[in-house]
């Protein structure tokens, strides 16, 4: 038995008052001598003995009345016992943690795990009393923002009813931390946490995230868990989709790898994996997988449309449908606006001819400017910039900003480029250093040739005939800057003297090519070699390629959307369900990107500037949510021990009535009504006894 108002127990001292009054008011009987009536004396003694006995009874009744009243106001309760009409009236703060991740969409004989949990929560809320408060925390994190307990229980019931399985995932521990913070601020006597989950082993807590919560989850807190796991689930999921091709051209093949995992305990045979481009099925394969096995399915497709192409892989339905699709997107430029900067316009001749002579010449929109005009050029209008020279360059940091925002750069020295001038350009981009200017433009006495070529680099894709040994005729290089990538970049073609002829660097979101030889005949005969035109053209496609699979966003993640190098008006976000959100351009005008957090879905996010589509982003499910292995009750108790939980933990089994279990555990029954009733009955008895004693005293 416990007391809700233990301070009132000091009132027990009042039980001594009737005793003191009785002692002070003991009545001394007058002695009346009867010399001849001895039998009357004996009669008097008998009456006095009866009166004293009733007086002691009266004293006991009065003490008992005070004791019963004090106990009634102290509100005694019995734990674990429910007596009709005596349940606790102490105020309660209840925090419901609902695992609404998509693993809870599994259906058993009683319906989906999530619907069973929702029904139990609603029933428990309906059994809360007026003045109680409750809150709902979703493990998926969909209910963003501040969550506070509310006494509007009907509104909370409606929120529970509206919840659906989420694509976003989350750790159960994070929800427990939020619940503990709420309870720490509550003044109510009953503090309760209800956890409704399938208790996936991989989603309990993030490694290294556990902390001591004993100050928040103290002895007054009760945690109830409702575990819906136990079914042997048939589930196969798509864990990854990756575009292996890095140069995208219209009507050219693209290789896509799809990773499929069998999360079931049985093997599967002839599972069909389909690939869709812009909602049209373009390829499919069948696979067989053992229990717990994974495989990578490689498919090659032709991309027929320029612009953004939506790609997703799909498998047949099973018990968890949310992990049966995975999305990505790729961009094939229809027109590529590029600009050529130069010190001397004649240095651009061979680069311009290479761009104009290819079959892709209609794709390129070429602009030329002197480097001295850089400050007046709006670089955001271009996808690629060729820089031939460096002597007239005054603001090289603009090229760095261009590359960081996703632009492509191809740097050449010009005919009159100096070592120090080109070094200044490289320094602005934080690239490798120039180690000297070698050779002579006037003669070819000191020739350097190619040494090694990285033929697996995407820039050589589809240049060579398949099945034929790949080989490049080396130019004769009589003048060049000695540059070494020094671990900052990747050497694509090296020279016999160890210098990097062509190297690649990453600068922010952009890519930079650096060639150590000017594209003019006074430095080498490279512009006359057969590799020169296709290398220049492929470089443009590679530098503009936007492979969205490089950045993998999961449902619930905050997505940084790059708007650098783009002219934007009002920004519109279109979700996969076609709903739209608008973002004021004034909020992002000063930045090159903005953050978008409403990603509680799987699919393609489309970003518009006005009516122009400027970006597409793929958002996918977390593969860890497909792993349905659950922790045992002992393992969960071990987790509670690790966070130093001091309160009471109770697991509610599926076959138990949750309301009955909770009511019995929540201090079971308050007994103050019984004590008050007993005090009233005792008072009635005391009145009858007192009246009788008074009458008998008068007769003595």
Helices and strands as residue ranges (DSSP letters): E 2-3, G 6-15, H 16-24, H 38-74, E 76-78, E 92-98, G 102-105, E 107-108, E 111-112, H 113-126, E 133-138, H 153-162, H 172-185, E 190-197, G 201-203, E 221-227, E 236-243, E 253-262, E 268-277, E 280-289, E 294-302, E 307-315, E 325-332, E 336-342, G 345-348, H 349-357, G 361-363, E 364-370, G 371-376, G 379-381, E 384-388, H 397-404, E 408-412, H 419-428, E 434-439, E 450-453, G 458-460, E 479-483, E 490-495, E 500-507, E 510-515, G 526-528, H 531-544, G 548-550, E 553-554, E 559-562, E 571-574, E 580-583, G 585-587, E 593-596, E 603-609, E 612-620, G 623-626, H 633-642, E 648-652, H 658-665, E 669-670, H 672-699
